């Protein structure tokens, strides 16, 4: 692989105008496709094959209003007044009339018909039903509902609008993300000591991100893509894109400082550091693509979309970086006597000075057992809250406190009970098609359901276009993300055989709340098998790369510690509410159900990334000197500074998405930012050197029979170093410096 990438890097340098032109052409074509054919993002959560999804699919044909999007207009009378006063009922009636005129609205149910008036007669709810899903509801329709509610405020009523139409609704690019990129640029400037080099690093990364993002959006007309999938792709594309470019460009500048010809230096950098980039990127892609085996469409889209963004970032790093470096030529080399030149010399160990990375590594391995116990103890302590992890999909109760949907949600919970925000739909079906048979069976089912413990109310059965069906709305006593609501769903399903015997009707529990519960249960059941696959993959890949048993086991354990610590902190902040006010977390409750799997998939690839860059240098020193302890110190000298910069960049990019008022993205951004910081600084740069120093020569031992059967990926570029002298003799000098055309042979 290293030799192939070496040739690719040299070719991209030589044909830099063509390579850059191809990237810009592809980007322009994708932007055009998005502009001309841009489709609507789809934020539906579905679980094919589950009871709730089958019933919901059936209702979409026989009673579209029950399975489609919904909105709620909540009216509250002024203090000392009742909502039933004639002036207020007239105002509500006017709002109902206006809501019925809104585009796409299928049905509007006034409070008198539904009985949605609070016990203290201060609050009433108008229900708005759409025969289409959230993704198909136009903004103009939602605005019309808001305007209908706003008109009632002139009569003194307080109004708020909520419902499922207020979901995550687009890609978020704002000041915090721009600040994150600006901080990343600052880190690059400090790392390289050159504004030109920092700009050269950022340009390929941003082109790659733009291509990956527009490529994903271009698929929206043909594939169901959620706004969360696009935001995750943007987040990952930025983070890994900048990091991968940093790894290759930093190697290139070190070699330029030693006087290597620019074209050969780029080729060597792509062949060595680029090999590690390809390996790390491949592990991220595999882990993210593996999300598709869970069988949940929106998670499959998220995984494949993010994997595509990472793939584009890898391609940009190994093709655009050498092309862009070709335009800069020798100007990327640190000037003699500058701080950047001294750093390059320090990394090579030619100055005799001790770098910060070397000092840190020496301090860490001075008492390796104590370091291992201390770091492991701290991380295990951070993991403890994860034992209380509860998973659910967020609703409007997780929206920003000042938003209209959060106000509506809180008002409904306070005046009607939390279960009113998460009703369950029970679809009752009979085999008897005679008139009235379905309604009689539905009434009997409703009567039986009223006897269940956690049921607050059961509404009368509603007929559908199918004469054998009726729909019964069950209002739980607890909120949609409560454990008790999940237990109630299981209890109703367990009650189904008895209901069939007593009423002749088969039932299925569905609705948004039931679907969300089924999604969370599917994800919970998939979590341990997914962890086993990822850990097993890491053991195999690292064993192949480093020809060692200790290194992969240590890496896998460190990865699990990083994930556990990150999940523990997520539970403490988002579920327990620790520091929630300080961090502006609007709601404490169950963790987003797909967060652990996303965290595991992403952090796995990033952990392998840092592992390869740090440990490969140590293994190389061990191969040259045979001194186990000293090779840990000397190997760290090459990589610690670059890995530190990469981790800071990735942390900044992820943290830049944390201020978003999005109940899906906010905890994911927090988990990834914390996970990167823990894995890079606590595990890779502290625990790893200590374990390797403790293991001594045994760290690099692999049974001979296993060594013979494992393939050699040559991530470290050993074959390249053997072939390099010959290739350099055969290559002609490249043009130094200028921004020229396709110079060279």
C-alpha positions as CSV (number, residue, x, y, z in Angstrom):
1,X,0.0,0.0,0.0
2,X,2.8,2.4,0.9
3,X,4.5,2.0,-2.6
4,X,1.1,2.6,-4.3
5,X,0.4,5.7,-2.3
6,X,3.9,7.0,-3.0
7,X,3.3,6.8,-6.7
8,X,-0.1,8.4,-6.3
9,X,1.4,11.3,-4.3
10,X,4.2,11.8,-6.9
11,X,1.7,11.7,-9.8
12,X,-0.7,14.2,-8.0
13,X,2.2,16.6,-7.4
14,X,3.3,16.4,-11.1
15,X,-0.3,16.8,-12.5
16,X,-1.4,19.3,-9.8
17,X,-3.5,21.5,-12.1
18,X,-5.4,18.5,-13.4
19,X,-6.0,17.1,-9.9
20,X,-7.2,20.4,-8.5
21,X,-9.3,21.0,-11.6
22,X,-11.0,17.6,-11.3
23,X,-11.9,18.3,-7.6
24,X,-13.3,21.8,-8.4
25,X,-15.3,20.4,-11.4
26,X,-16.8,17.6,-9.3
27,X,-17.6,20.1,-6.5
28,X,-19.3,22.5,-9.0
29,X,-21.3,19.7,-10.5
30,X,-22.5,18.5,-7.1
31,X,-23.5,22.1,-6.1
32,X,-25.4,22.4,-9.3
33,X,-27.2,19.1,-8.7
34,X,-28.2,20.2,-5.2
35,X,-29.4,23.6,-6.5
36,X,-31.5,22.0,-9.4
37,X,-32.7,18.8,-7.9
38,X,-32.3,19.5,-4.1
39,X,-34.8,17.2,-2.2
40,X,-36.4,17.5,1.2
41,X,-34.7,16.1,4.2
42,X,-36.6,13.4,6.0
43,X,-36.4,13.2,9.8
44,X,-38.7,10.2,10.3
45,X,-37.7,7.4,12.7
46,X,-38.9,4.0,11.5
47,X,-38.1,0.4,12.5
48,X,-39.1,-1.9,9.7
49,X,-40.5,-5.3,10.8
50,X,-41.7,-4.1,14.2
51,X,-45.3,-4.2,15.4
52,X,-45.5,-0.4,15.7
53,X,-44.2,0.2,12.2
54,X,-46.4,-2.4,10.5
55,X,-49.5,-0.8,12.2
56,X,-48.4,2.7,11.3
57,X,-47.9,1.7,7.6
58,X,-51.4,0.2,7.6
59,X,-52.8,3.4,9.1
60,X,-51.0,5.5,6.5
61,X,-53.4,3.9,3.9
62,X,-56.6,3.7,6.0
63,X,-56.3,6.8,8.2
64,X,-53.5,9.0,7.0
65,X,-54.3,11.7,9.6
66,X,-53.4,9.3,12.4
67,X,-50.1,8.3,11.0
68,X,-49.0,11.7,9.6
69,X,-47.5,14.8,11.1
70,X,-49.3,16.8,13.8
71,X,-49.4,20.2,15.3
72,X,-50.9,21.5,18.5
73,X,-52.1,25.0,19.3
74,X,-52.2,25.5,23.0
75,X,-54.4,28.4,24.4
76,X,-54.1,29.6,28.0
77,X,-56.5,32.2,29.5
78,X,-55.1,35.2,31.5
79,X,-54.8,34.8,35.2
80,X,-58.2,34.9,36.9
81,X,-60.1,33.9,33.7
82,X,-61.3,30.7,32.2
83,X,-60.7,29.5,28.7
84,X,-64.5,28.6,28.5
85,X,-65.5,32.3,28.6
86,X,-67.4,33.3,25.5
87,X,-64.9,35.8,24.2
88,X,-62.1,33.2,24.4
89,X,-64.1,30.4,22.8
90,X,-64.9,32.7,19.9
91,X,-61.2,33.5,19.5
92,X,-60.4,29.8,19.6
93,X,-63.1,29.1,17.0
94,X,-61.5,31.8,14.7
95,X,-58.1,30.2,15.1
96,X,-59.6,26.8,14.2
97,X,-61.2,28.3,11.1
98,X,-57.9,29.8,10.0
99,X,-55.9,26.6,10.8
100,X,-58.3,24.7,8.5
101,X,-57.3,27.0,5.6
102,X,-53.6,26.2,6.1
103,X,-52.0,24.2,3.2
104,X,-51.9,20.4,3.5
105,X,-53.9,20.3,6.7
106,X,-56.1,17.2,6.8
107,X,-58.1,17.8,10.0
108,X,-58.5,20.3,12.8
109,X,-60.1,19.2,16.0
110,X,-61.4,21.9,18.3
111,X,-61.3,21.5,22.1
112,X,-65.1,21.0,22.4
113,X,-65.0,18.0,20.1
114,X,-61.9,16.3,21.6
115,X,-62.5,17.4,25.2
116,X,-59.0,18.8,25.4
117,X,-59.8,21.4,28.1
118,X,-57.8,21.3,31.3
119,X,-59.5,20.4,34.6
120,X,-59.0,24.0,35.9
121,X,-60.6,25.4,32.7
122,X,-57.6,27.6,32.0
123,X,-56.1,25.8,29.0
124,X,-57.4,24.2,25.8
125,X,-55.7,22.5,22.8
126,X,-56.5,22.5,19.1
127,X,-55.2,19.4,17.4
128,X,-54.0,19.8,13.8
129,X,-53.5,16.6,11.7
130,X,-51.6,16.2,8.4
131,X,-52.1,13.3,6.0
132,X,-48.4,13.6,5.2
133,X,-45.2,13.0,7.1
134,X,-43.1,15.7,8.7
135,X,-40.6,15.8,5.8
136,X,-43.5,16.7,3.4
137,X,-45.0,19.5,5.5
138,X,-44.2,22.8,3.9
139,X,-42.9,25.7,5.9
140,X,-45.8,27.8,4.7
141,X,-48.2,25.4,6.3
142,X,-46.5,25.6,9.7
143,X,-46.3,29.4,9.4
144,X,-50.0,29.5,8.7
145,X,-50.7,27.5,12.0
146,X,-48.5,30.0,13.9
147,X,-50.3,32.9,12.4
148,X,-53.7,31.4,13.4
149,X,-52.4,31.1,17.0
150,X,-50.9,34.6,17.0
151,X,-54.3,36.1,16.0
152,X,-55.8,34.8,19.2
153,X,-53.3,36.7,21.3
154,X,-55.0,39.9,20.4
155,X,-57.9,38.8,22.5
156,X,-55.6,38.3,25.5
157,X,-54.9,34.6,25.2
158,X,-51.4,33.2,25.6
159,X,-50.6,30.8,22.8
160,X,-47.9,28.3,21.8
161,X,-47.6,25.9,19.0
162,X,-46.0,22.4,19.2
163,X,-46.3,18.9,17.8
164,X,-44.2,16.7,15.6
165,X,-43.8,19.3,12.8
166,X,-41.2,21.0,15.0
167,X,-38.4,18.5,14.5
168,X,-34.8,19.0,13.6
169,X,-35.1,20.8,10.3
170,X,-31.8,21.3,8.5
171,X,-28.1,21.6,8.4
172,X,-26.7,23.8,11.0
173,X,-23.8,26.1,10.0
174,X,-23.6,29.1,12.3
175,X,-21.1,31.2,14.3
176,X,-20.1,28.4,16.6
177,X,-19.0,26.2,13.6
178,X,-17.2,29.1,12.0
179,X,-15.4,29.8,15.3
180,X,-14.5,26.1,15.5
181,X,-12.8,26.3,12.0
182,X,-11.1,29.5,13.0
183,X,-9.7,27.9,16.1
184,X,-8.6,24.9,14.0
185,X,-6.8,27.4,11.7
186,X,-5.1,28.9,14.7
187,X,-3.9,25.5,15.9
188,X,-2.5,24.8,12.5
189,X,-0.7,28.1,12.4
190,X,0.9,27.4,15.8
191,X,1.7,23.8,14.8
192,X,3.3,24.8,11.5
193,X,4.6,28.2,12.5
194,X,3.5,29.4,9.0
195,X,0.3,31.0,7.8
196,X,1.0,29.6,4.3
197,X,1.3,26.0,5.6
198,X,-1.9,26.4,7.7
199,X,-3.8,27.7,4.7
200,X,-2.5,24.9,2.6
201,X,-3.7,22.4,5.2
202,X,-7.2,24.0,5.5
203,X,-7.9,24.3,1.8
204,X,-7.9,20.6,0.8
205,X,-9.9,19.8,4.0
206,X,-12.6,22.4,3.2
207,X,-12.8,21.3,-0.5
208,X,-13.2,17.7,0.7
209,X,-15.9,18.6,3.2
210,X,-17.8,20.6,0.6
211,X,-17.6,17.8,-1.9
212,X,-18.7,15.2,0.7
213,X,-21.6,17.3,2.0
214,X,-23.0,18.3,-1.4
215,X,-22.6,14.7,-2.5
216,X,-24.8,13.6,0.3
217,X,-27.4,16.4,-0.3
218,X,-27.5,15.6,-4.0
219,X,-28.8,12.1,-3.0
220,X,-31.8,13.6,-1.1
221,X,-34.3,13.4,-4.0
222,X,-33.6,9.7,-4.4
223,X,-32.8,8.6,-0.8
224,X,-34.3,9.4,2.5
225,X,-31.7,11.5,4.3
226,X,-32.2,13.1,7.7
227,X,-30.9,16.5,8.7
228,X,-29.0,14.8,11.6
229,X,-27.2,12.6,9.0
230,X,-26.1,15.7,7.1
231,X,-25.0,17.5,10.3
232,X,-23.0,14.4,11.4
233,X,-21.4,14.1,8.0
234,X,-20.4,17.8,8.2
235,X,-19.1,17.4,11.7
236,X,-17.0,14.3,10.9
237,X,-15.9,15.6,7.5
238,X,-14.4,18.7,9.1
239,X,-12.8,16.9,12.0
240,X,-11.1,14.1,10.1
241,X,-10.5,16.1,7.0
242,X,-8.3,18.7,8.8
243,X,-6.6,16.0,10.8
244,X,-5.7,13.8,7.9
245,X,-4.3,16.7,6.0
246,X,-2.3,17.8,9.1
247,X,-0.7,14.3,9.4
248,X,0.5,14.3,5.8
249,X,1.6,17.9,5.5
250,X,3.5,17.9,8.8
251,X,5.5,14.9,7.5
252,X,6.1,16.7,4.3
253,X,7.5,19.8,6.0
254,X,9.8,17.8,8.3
255,X,11.3,16.2,5.2
256,X,11.6,19.5,3.4
257,X,13.5,20.8,6.4
258,X,16.0,17.9,5.9
259,X,16.5,19.1,2.3
260,X,14.5,16.4,0.4
261,X,13.3,17.4,-3.0
262,X,9.6,18.7,-2.7
263,X,8.2,16.2,-5.1
264,X,9.9,13.2,-3.5
265,X,9.0,14.6,-0.1
266,X,5.3,14.8,-0.9
267,X,5.5,11.3,-2.4
268,X,7.2,9.9,0.8
269,X,4.7,11.8,3.0
270,X,1.7,10.3,1.2
271,X,3.4,6.9,1.2
272,X,4.1,6.8,4.9
273,X,1.7,9.2,6.8
274,X,-0.8,8.7,4.0
275,X,-0.8,4.9,4.6
276,X,-1.8,5.6,8.2
277,X,-4.5,8.0,7.0
278,X,-5.9,5.4,4.7
279,X,-5.8,2.7,7.4
280,X,-7.4,5.0,10.0
281,X,-10.0,6.3,7.5
282,X,-10.9,2.7,6.5
283,X,-11.5,1.7,10.1
284,X,-13.8,4.7,10.6
285,X,-15.6,3.9,7.3
286,X,-16.0,0.2,8.3
287,X,-17.3,1.0,11.7
288,X,-19.8,3.6,10.4
289,X,-21.0,1.4,7.5
290,X,-21.6,-1.4,10.0
291,X,-24.4,0.7,11.4
292,X,-26.5,-0.5,8.4
293,X,-26.6,-4.1,9.7
294,X,-28.8,-2.9,12.6
295,X,-31.7,-2.5,10.2
296,X,-32.9,1.0,11.1
297,X,-33.2,3.1,8.0
298,X,-32.3,6.5,9.5
299,X,-29.3,5.0,11.3
300,X,-28.2,3.3,8.1
301,X,-28.4,6.7,6.4
302,X,-26.4,8.4,9.1
303,X,-23.7,5.7,9.1
304,X,-23.3,5.6,5.3
305,X,-23.5,9.4,5.0
306,X,-20.8,9.9,7.6
307,X,-18.7,7.1,6.1
308,X,-19.0,8.8,2.7
309,X,-17.8,12.1,4.2
310,X,-14.8,10.3,5.7
311,X,-14.0,8.5,2.4
312,X,-14.0,11.9,0.6
313,X,-11.7,13.3,3.4
314,X,-9.2,10.4,2.8
315,X,-9.3,10.9,-1.0
316,X,-8.7,14.7,-0.5
317,X,-5.8,14.0,1.8
318,X,-3.9,11.7,-0.5
319,X,-4.6,13.5,-3.8
320,X,-5.3,17.2,-3.0
321,X,-2.6,17.6,-0.5
322,X,0.2,16.7,-2.9
323,X,-1.4,18.7,-5.6
324,X,-1.7,21.8,-3.5
325,X,1.9,21.2,-2.1
326,X,3.0,21.2,-5.7
327,X,1.9,24.8,-6.2
328,X,3.8,25.9,-3.1
329,X,7.0,23.9,-3.8
330,X,9.9,24.7,-1.4
331,X,8.0,27.6,0.1
332,X,6.4,25.1,2.5
333,X,9.8,24.3,3.9
334,X,10.5,25.9,7.3
335,X,13.0,28.8,6.9
336,X,16.4,28.0,8.6
337,X,16.6,29.5,12.1
338,X,12.9,29.8,12.5
339,X,11.0,28.1,15.4
340,X,9.3,25.8,12.8
341,X,12.7,24.6,11.6
342,X,13.9,24.0,15.1
343,X,10.8,21.9,15.8
344,X,11.4,19.9,12.7
345,X,15.0,19.2,13.8
346,X,13.8,18.4,17.3
347,X,11.3,15.8,15.9
348,X,14.2,14.2,14.1
349,X,16.3,14.2,17.2
350,X,19.2,16.0,15.5
351,X,19.5,19.0,17.9
352,X,19.9,17.2,21.2
353,X,17.1,19.3,22.7
354,X,14.3,17.5,24.6
355,X,10.9,18.2,23.2
356,X,7.8,18.6,25.3
357,X,6.5,15.3,24.0
358,X,9.7,13.6,25.1
359,X,9.6,15.1,28.5
360,X,6.0,14.1,29.0
361,X,6.7,10.5,27.9
362,X,9.7,10.2,30.2
363,X,7.5,11.5,33.1
364,X,4.7,9.0,32.2
365,X,7.0,5.9,32.0
366,X,9.1,6.9,35.1
367,X,6.7,4.8,37.2
368,X,4.6,3.1,34.6
369,X,2.6,0.9,36.9
370,X,1.5,3.9,38.9
371,X,0.5,5.7,35.7
372,X,-1.5,2.8,34.5
373,X,-3.4,2.5,37.8
374,X,-4.0,6.2,38.1
375,X,-5.3,6.7,34.5
376,X,-7.4,3.5,34.6
377,X,-8.8,4.5,38.0
378,X,-9.8,8.0,36.8
379,X,-11.4,6.6,33.7
380,X,-13.3,3.9,35.5
381,X,-14.6,6.5,37.9
382,X,-15.9,8.6,35.0
383,X,-17.5,5.4,33.6
384,X,-19.7,4.8,36.7
385,X,-22.6,7.0,35.7
386,X,-22.9,5.0,32.4
387,X,-24.4,2.1,34.5
388,X,-27.5,4.2,34.8
389,X,-27.7,4.8,31.0
390,X,-31.3,5.1,29.7
391,X,-32.0,5.5,26.0
392,X,-34.8,7.3,24.2
393,X,-35.4,9.5,21.2
394,X,-35.8,13.2,22.1
395,X,-39.1,15.1,21.7
396,X,-40.2,18.7,22.1
397,X,-39.5,18.3,25.8
398,X,-35.8,18.5,24.9
399,X,-36.3,21.7,22.8
400,X,-34.8,25.0,23.9
401,X,-36.7,26.5,26.8
402,X,-37.6,29.7,25.0
403,X,-39.0,27.9,21.9
404,X,-42.7,27.7,21.2
405,X,-42.7,23.9,21.0
406,X,-41.1,23.6,24.4
407,X,-43.6,26.1,25.9
408,X,-46.5,24.0,24.4
409,X,-45.0,20.8,25.7
410,X,-44.5,22.1,29.2
411,X,-47.9,23.6,29.3
412,X,-49.6,20.4,28.2
413,X,-47.6,18.4,30.7
414,X,-48.6,20.7,33.6
415,X,-52.3,21.1,32.7
416,X,-53.1,17.7,31.2
417,X,-50.4,15.4,32.4
418,X,-47.2,14.2,30.7
419,X,-48.8,11.4,28.9
420,X,-50.8,13.8,26.8
421,X,-47.6,14.6,25.0
422,X,-47.0,11.0,24.0
423,X,-50.3,9.2,23.3
424,X,-50.3,5.6,22.2
425,X,-52.4,4.4,19.2
426,X,-53.9,1.0,19.5
427,X,-55.0,-0.4,16.2
428,X,-57.8,-3.0,16.7
429,X,-58.6,-5.3,13.7
430,X,-61.3,-7.9,13.4
431,X,-62.1,-10.6,10.8
432,X,-65.8,-9.7,10.8
433,X,-66.7,-7.2,8.1
434,X,-70.4,-6.8,9.1
435,X,-71.6,-3.4,10.0
436,X,-70.8,-2.3,13.5
437,X,-68.6,-5.3,14.3
438,X,-65.4,-3.3,14.3
439,X,-66.8,-0.5,16.4
440,X,-68.2,-2.9,19.0
441,X,-64.9,-4.8,19.2
442,X,-63.0,-1.4,19.5
443,X,-65.3,-0.3,22.3
444,X,-64.6,-3.5,24.2
445,X,-60.9,-3.2,23.7
446,X,-61.0,0.4,24.9
447,X,-62.9,-0.7,28.0
448,X,-60.3,-3.4,28.8
449,X,-57.4,-1.0,28.3
450,X,-58.9,1.4,30.9
451,X,-58.2,-1.2,33.5
452,X,-54.4,-1.1,33.0
453,X,-52.4,0.5,35.8
454,X,-50.5,3.3,34.0
455,X,-53.3,4.4,31.7
456,X,-54.7,7.8,32.5
457,X,-57.4,7.9,29.8
458,X,-58.7,6.1,26.8
459,X,-60.5,8.0,24.0
460,X,-63.4,6.5,22.1
461,X,-62.5,4.3,19.1
462,X,-62.1,6.1,15.8
463,X,-63.1,4.3,12.5
464,X,-60.8,4.1,9.5
465,X,-61.4,3.6,5.8
466,X,-61.1,-0.2,6.5
467,X,-64.4,-1.5,8.0
468,X,-62.4,-4.1,10.0
469,X,-60.3,-1.5,11.8
470,X,-60.7,1.0,14.6
471,X,-58.1,3.2,16.3
472,X,-58.0,3.7,20.1
473,X,-56.0,6.6,21.6
474,X,-54.5,5.7,25.0
475,X,-53.1,8.5,27.2
476,X,-50.4,7.1,29.5
477,X,-50.0,8.5,33.0
478,X,-46.3,9.1,32.3
479,X,-44.3,11.1,29.7
480,X,-43.2,9.7,26.3
481,X,-39.6,9.2,27.5
482,X,-40.5,7.6,30.8
483,X,-39.6,4.0,31.7
484,X,-43.2,3.5,32.8
485,X,-44.5,4.4,29.3
486,X,-42.2,1.7,27.8
487,X,-43.5,-0.8,30.4
488,X,-47.1,0.1,29.5
489,X,-46.4,-0.6,25.8
490,X,-45.0,-4.0,26.7
491,X,-48.0,-4.6,29.0
492,X,-50.5,-3.8,26.3
493,X,-48.7,-6.1,23.9
494,X,-48.6,-8.9,26.5
495,X,-52.3,-8.3,27.0
496,X,-53.1,-8.8,23.3
497,X,-53.9,-12.6,23.5
498,X,-56.4,-12.0,26.3
499,X,-58.0,-9.2,24.4
500,X,-58.3,-11.3,21.3
501,X,-60.0,-14.1,23.3
502,X,-62.4,-11.6,25.0
503,X,-63.2,-9.3,22.0
504,X,-62.3,-11.1,18.8
505,X,-60.0,-8.3,17.9
506,X,-56.2,-8.4,17.4
507,X,-54.4,-5.3,18.5
508,X,-51.1,-3.5,17.7
509,X,-49.6,-0.6,19.6
510,X,-48.3,2.1,17.4
511,X,-48.0,5.9,17.1
512,X,-44.9,8.1,17.4
513,X,-44.3,7.2,21.0
514,X,-44.4,3.5,20.4
515,X,-42.2,3.7,17.3
516,X,-39.6,5.7,19.3
517,X,-39.7,3.1,22.0
518,X,-39.2,0.3,19.5
519,X,-36.3,2.2,17.9
520,X,-34.6,2.6,21.3
521,X,-35.2,-1.1,22.2
522,X,-33.7,-2.2,18.9
523,X,-30.6,0.1,19.4
524,X,-30.2,-1.2,23.0
525,X,-30.3,-4.8,21.9
526,X,-27.7,-4.0,19.1
527,X,-25.3,-2.2,21.4
528,X,-23.3,-5.1,22.8
529,X,-23.0,-7.1,19.5
530,X,-21.8,-3.9,17.8
531,X,-19.2,-3.3,20.6
532,X,-18.1,-6.9,20.2
533,X,-17.7,-6.4,16.4
534,X,-15.8,-3.2,16.8
535,X,-13.4,-4.5,19.5
536,X,-12.8,-7.7,17.6
537,X,-12.0,-5.7,14.4
538,X,-9.6,-3.5,16.3
539,X,-7.8,-6.5,17.8
540,X,-7.4,-8.0,14.3
541,X,-6.4,-4.8,12.5
542,X,-3.8,-3.7,15.0
543,X,-2.4,-7.2,15.3
544,X,-1.8,-7.1,11.5
545,X,-0.3,-3.6,11.6
546,X,2.0,-4.0,14.6
547,X,2.7,-7.7,14.7
548,X,2.1,-7.8,18.4
549,X,-0.4,-9.2,20.9
550,X,0.0,-6.6,23.6
551,X,-0.5,-3.5,21.4
552,X,-4.0,-4.6,20.1
553,X,-5.2,-5.7,23.5
554,X,-4.0,-2.5,25.1
555,X,-5.6,-0.5,22.3
556,X,-9.0,-2.3,22.7
557,X,-9.0,-1.8,26.4
558,X,-8.1,1.8,26.1
559,X,-10.8,2.3,23.5
560,X,-13.4,0.8,25.9
561,X,-12.2,3.1,28.7
562,X,-12.6,6.1,26.4
563,X,-16.1,5.1,25.3
564,X,-17.1,4.3,28.9
565,X,-15.8,7.6,30.3
566,X,-17.5,9.6,27.5
567,X,-20.8,7.9,28.1
568,X,-20.5,8.4,31.8
569,X,-20.0,12.1,31.3
570,X,-23.0,12.2,28.9
571,X,-25.2,10.5,31.5
572,X,-24.0,12.9,34.2
573,X,-24.7,16.0,32.2
574,X,-27.7,15.1,29.9
575,X,-29.5,12.5,32.1
576,X,-28.7,13.5,35.6
577,X,-28.5,17.2,34.8
578,X,-25.1,17.9,36.4
579,X,-23.8,21.3,35.2
580,X,-26.9,21.5,32.9
581,X,-27.4,25.2,33.5
582,X,-23.7,26.0,33.1
583,X,-23.6,24.1,29.8
584,X,-27.0,25.3,28.7
585,X,-28.6,21.9,28.4
586,X,-32.3,22.6,28.2
587,X,-33.6,19.2,29.5
588,X,-32.3,16.3,31.5
589,X,-33.7,12.9,30.7
590,X,-32.8,9.7,28.7
591,X,-29.8,9.9,26.3
592,X,-30.4,10.0,22.6
593,X,-30.9,6.3,21.7
594,X,-28.4,6.2,18.8
595,X,-25.7,8.2,20.6
596,X,-23.8,5.2,22.0
597,X,-23.6,3.4,18.7
598,X,-22.5,6.6,16.8
599,X,-19.9,7.3,19.5
600,X,-18.5,3.8,19.4
601,X,-18.3,3.8,15.6
602,X,-16.7,7.3,15.3
603,X,-14.4,7.0,18.3
604,X,-13.2,3.6,17.2
605,X,-11.8,5.0,14.0
606,X,-10.2,8.0,15.7
607,X,-8.7,5.9,18.4
608,X,-7.1,3.7,15.7
609,X,-5.9,6.9,14.0
610,X,-4.0,8.1,17.0
611,X,-2.8,4.6,17.9
612,X,-1.2,4.1,14.5
613,X,0.5,7.5,14.4
614,X,1.9,7.2,18.0
615,X,2.8,3.5,18.2
616,X,4.2,3.2,14.6
617,X,7.1,5.5,15.6
618,X,7.8,3.5,18.7
619,X,7.8,0.2,16.8
620,X,10.1,1.7,14.2
621,X,12.6,2.7,17.0
622,X,12.3,-0.7,18.5
623,X,13.1,-2.4,15.2
624,X,16.2,-0.2,14.8
625,X,17.6,-0.2,18.3
626,X,16.1,-3.2,20.2
627,X,15.8,-1.0,23.3
628,X,12.2,-1.4,24.5
629,X,11.9,1.4,27.0
630,X,14.0,4.0,25.0
631,X,12.0,3.2,21.8
632,X,8.9,4.4,23.6
633,X,10.5,7.8,24.4
634,X,12.2,8.2,21.0
635,X,9.1,7.1,19.1
636,X,6.9,9.6,20.9
637,X,9.2,12.4,19.9
638,X,8.1,12.0,16.3
639,X,4.3,12.1,16.9
640,X,3.2,13.7,20.1
641,X,3.1,17.2,18.9
642,X,1.2,16.3,15.7
643,X,-1.3,14.1,17.5
644,X,-1.8,16.8,20.1
645,X,-2.6,19.3,17.4
646,X,-4.9,16.8,15.6
647,X,-6.8,16.1,18.9
648,X,-7.2,19.8,19.6
649,X,-8.5,20.4,16.1
650,X,-11.0,17.6,16.3
651,X,-12.1,18.6,19.8
652,X,-12.7,22.2,18.6
653,X,-14.7,21.1,15.6
654,X,-16.9,18.8,17.6
655,X,-17.3,21.3,20.4
656,X,-18.3,23.9,17.8
657,X,-21.5,22.0,17.3
658,X,-22.4,21.8,21.0
659,X,-24.0,25.3,21.3
660,X,-26.7,24.3,18.7
661,X,-30.2,24.2,20.0
662,X,-30.8,20.7,18.6
663,X,-31.7,17.9,20.9
664,X,-30.1,15.3,18.6
665,X,-26.8,17.1,17.7
666,X,-26.0,18.7,21.1
667,X,-25.3,15.4,23.1
668,X,-23.6,13.8,20.1
669,X,-21.2,16.8,19.8
670,X,-20.5,16.7,23.5
671,X,-19.9,13.0,23.5
672,X,-17.5,13.1,20.6
673,X,-15.6,16.1,21.9
674,X,-15.2,14.6,25.3
675,X,-14.4,11.2,23.8
676,X,-11.6,12.6,21.6
677,X,-10.0,14.5,24.5
678,X,-10.1,11.5,26.8
679,X,-8.8,9.1,24.1
680,X,-6.0,11.3,22.8
681,X,-4.6,12.7,26.0
682,X,-5.5,10.2,28.7
683,X,-5.3,6.9,26.8
684,X,-3.0,7.3,23.8
685,X,-0.5,9.8,25.1
686,X,-0.5,8.6,28.7
687,X,-1.8,5.1,29.2
688,X,-0.2,3.7,26.0
689,X,3.4,4.7,26.7
690,X,3.1,3.4,30.3
691,X,1.7,0.0,29.2
692,X,4.4,-0.4,26.5
693,X,7.2,0.6,29.0
694,X,5.7,-1.9,31.5
695,X,5.5,-4.7,29.0
696,X,9.1,-4.1,27.8
697,X,10.3,-6.4,25.0
698,X,7.1,-8.4,25.4
699,X,5.1,-5.5,23.9
700,X,6.4,-6.5,20.4
701,X,6.1,-10.2,20.6
702,X,4.0,-12.2,18.2
703,X,4.0,-16.0,17.8
704,X,5.9,-17.1,14.7
705,X,3.0,-19.1,13.3
706,X,0.6,-16.2,13.7
707,X,3.1,-13.8,12.1
708,X,3.3,-16.1,9.0
709,X,-0.4,-16.3,8.4
710,X,-1.2,-12.6,9.0
711,X,-1.0,-10.3,5.9
712,X,1.4,-7.4,5.9
713,X,-0.4,-4.1,5.3
714,X,2.9,-2.1,5.6
715,X,1.2,0.9,7.1
716,X,4.5,2.1,8.4
717,X,6.0,2.2,4.8
718,X,8.9,-0.3,5.4
719,X,8.9,-1.4,1.8
720,X,8.8,2.2,0.7
721,X,12.0,3.0,2.6
722,X,13.7,0.1,1.0
723,X,12.7,1.2,-2.5
724,X,13.0,4.9,-1.9
725,X,16.8,5.3,-2.8
726,X,16.2,3.6,-6.2
727,X,13.1,5.7,-6.9
728,X,14.9,8.9,-6.0
729,X,17.8,8.1,-8.4
730,X,15.3,7.5,-11.2
731,X,13.3,10.7,-10.5
732,X,14.1,14.0,-12.1
733,X,14.3,17.2,-10.0
734,X,11.0,19.0,-9.5
735,X,10.5,22.7,-9.9
736,X,11.3,24.4,-6.7
737,X,9.0,26.9,-5.3
738,X,6.9,28.6,-8.0
739,X,3.2,28.4,-8.6
740,X,3.7,26.8,-12.0
741,X,1.9,24.4,-14.2
742,X,2.4,20.7,-14.5
743,X,6.2,21.1,-14.0
744,X,8.5,18.1,-13.8
745,X,8.8,15.2,-16.1
